[in-house]
Amino acid sequence: MRSERKICGVHALELESGGVRRPLKAETAGPEPTARYHMATINDEEAMFETLDPVPSEIATAISDGLNAFNESAEIIREAFAIVWRENGRLIAGITASVSFSVLFIGNLWVEKSLRLSGIGRKLMAAAEEEGRRRAVVTACVDTLSTQAPDFYPKLGYVEFGRVSGHAGGRPVDRIWFRKEFSAAT
């Protein structure tokens, strides 16, 4: 079965066979309006790929689920956890992290605005590191933006190991990666 759709301003046909849709790429045969078609290959990106913005949640979930299934089959396990502080059932602060390959990956650290600079962030980082060491990590990694808390992590013993510069909202912003090595004694 064939269906037609427009890709990059060009009418493209799709061939459906056995429940699988494969794009067909149009090639102009010359100045006349006739066209030849061939099965698209990986070299025919314009017929194969589609840019989605914003990303539909079902697409994000499918990609994440696919990668997770691959990682599980390859025994690449990510043990995720969160440490939170609640007051009267309301979230006040929290940190997300995961452990993989003996590395603690700090995801997000958040403290309610009124409690920032009170030491809660430092305590959450220490708790995440302790949980990581309990899970036999040898290194911790975290990234932040230059507009967030780039001076916070070195105070906790983290060392910068990467930086990428970019722009957001017309101003320069760096993404900075930090790591902290743990010895058997720490």
C-alpha positions in Angstrom: 0.0 0.0 0.0 1.3 3.5 -0.9 0.5 6.7 0.8 1.7 10.2 -0.1 2.9 13.1 2.2 5.0 16.2 1.8 8.5 16.1 3.2 10.7 19.2 2.9 8.3 20.7 0.3 8.5 17.5 -1.9 5.8 15.0 -2.3 7.1 11.7 -1.0 5.5 8.3 -1.1 5.5 5.7 1.6 5.3 2.0 1.0 3.7 -0.1 3.6 4.6 -3.7 3.7 4.1 -6.1 6.5 3.0 -3.3 8.9 6.3 -1.4 8.3 6.2 2.0 6.6 9.3 2.7 4.5 9.7 6.1 2.8 10.2 6.3 -0.9 12.4 9.1 -2.2 11.4 11.0 -5.3 14.0 11.7 -7.9 13.3 14.1 -10.8 14.1 12.3 -14.1 14.7 15.6 -15.9 13.0 18.8 -16.8 9.7 17.0 -17.5 7.3 16.5 -14.5 7.7 12.8 -14.3 9.6 11.3 -11.3 11.2 8.0 -10.4 11.1 6.5 -6.9 13.4 4.3 -5.0 13.3 2.9 -1.5 14.9 5.5 0.9 18.1 4.5 2.6 19.9 5.9 5.5 21.6 8.4 3.1 18.2 9.9 2.3 17.8 11.8 5.6 15.3 14.3 4.3 12.9 11.4 3.5 13.7 9.4 6.7 13.8 12.0 9.4 11.2 14.4 10.8 11.9 17.3 13.3 9.4 17.5 16.1 9.2 20.7 18.1 7.8 20.6 20.7 8.4 16.9 21.3 5.2 14.9 21.9 5.2 13.1 25.2 4.6 9.7 23.5 7.7 10.2 21.4 9.9 11.2 24.3 8.5 8.2 26.2 9.1 5.8 23.3 12.7 7.0 22.9 13.4 6.8 26.6 11.8 3.3 26.9 13.7 2.1 23.9 17.1 3.2 25.3 16.2 1.8 28.7 15.3 -1.6 27.1 18.6 -1.6 25.3 20.5 -0.7 28.4 18.8 -3.4 30.4 19.6 -6.0 27.7 23.2 -4.9 27.7 23.2 -5.0 31.5 23.7 -1.2 31.7 21.8 -0.6 34.9 20.9 2.8 36.2 19.7 2.7 39.8 17.8 6.0 40.3 16.9 7.5 43.6 15.7 10.8 45.1 16.2 12.3 48.5 13.5 14.9 49.5 12.6 17.1 52.4 8.9 17.6 53.0 7.2 19.8 55.5 3.5 19.2 56.2 3.4 17.1 53.0 4.8 19.9 50.9 8.1 19.4 49.0 10.7 21.9 50.3 13.8 20.6 48.7 15.1 17.6 46.9 17.8 15.9 44.8 17.6 13.2 42.1 20.5 11.0 41.3 21.4 7.7 39.7 24.2 5.2 39.9 25.7 3.5 36.9 29.2 2.1 36.2 30.2 2.9 39.8 29.5 6.5 39.1 27.0 8.7 41.0 25.2 11.0 38.5 23.6 13.9 40.3 20.4 14.9 38.3 18.6 17.8 39.8 19.1 19.7 43.1 16.4 22.1 44.1 15.7 24.1 47.3 12.7 26.3 47.8 13.7 29.9 47.2 13.1 31.1 50.8 15.5 28.4 52.1 18.4 28.8 49.7 21.8 29.6 51.2 20.7 27.9 54.4 22.9 24.8 54.0 20.1 22.5 52.8 21.7 22.1 49.4 25.0 21.1 51.0 23.2 18.5 53.2 21.3 17.1 50.2 24.5 16.7 48.3 26.1 15.0 51.3 23.2 12.6 51.6 23.3 11.7 47.9 27.0 11.1 48.1 26.5 8.9 51.2 23.8 6.9 49.3 26.2 6.7 46.3 29.0 5.3 48.5 26.6 2.8 50.0 26.1 1.7 46.4 29.9 1.4 45.9 30.5 4.5 43.7 34.0 5.7 43.1 33.1 9.0 41.4 30.3 11.5 41.4 29.4 13.8 38.5 27.1 16.8 38.3 26.5 19.5 35.7 25.2 23.0 36.1 24.8 26.2 34.1 26.9 29.3 34.6 23.6 31.1 35.5 22.8 28.6 38.3 25.4 27.5 41.0 28.8 27.1 39.4 30.6 28.1 42.6 28.6 25.7 44.8 30.1 22.4 43.7 33.9 23.3 44.1 33.1 24.2 47.7 32.0 20.5 48.1 35.2 19.2 46.6 34.1 18.9 43.0 36.5 19.7 40.2 35.5 21.1 36.8 36.2 18.7 33.9 34.2 20.1 31.1 32.6 23.2 29.8 30.5 24.1 26.7 29.7 27.7 25.9 26.4 28.7 24.3 23.8 31.4 24.3 20.3 31.6 25.8 18.0 34.5 25.7 20.7 36.6 24.0 23.3 36.1 26.7 26.2 33.7 27.1 25.6 30.6 29.1 28.0 27.8 29.9 27.2 24.2 30.8 29.8 23.1 33.3 30.5 19.5 34.3 32.1 18.6 37.7 33.4 15.4 39.3 34.4 14.3 42.7 36.6 11.2 43.3 35.9 9.0 46.3 38.6 7.0 48.0 37.9 3.9 50.1 38.3 6.1 53.2 35.7 8.8 52.2 
